[in-house]
């Protein structure tokens, strides 16, 4: 199934991927979600949330927020 049909099925506009800010927002959001997952992986490796895990978690949340802001604007 084509990605445009997925967006049409949920009611999203078809021109979502035509906007460069939406595409860059999705890329940044993807990196943010990956950083959040990495922070939980680091916490599991270190058996606790230490400074590095908190720093990566904060960076992931900031990247995710920026990606959502890019898509909203």
Protein Blocks (a to p, Z undefined) as FASTA:
>chain_A
ZZklmmmmnopafklmmpmklmmmmmmmmmmmmmmmmmmmmmmmnopacfklmmmmmmmm
mmmmmmmmmmmZZ
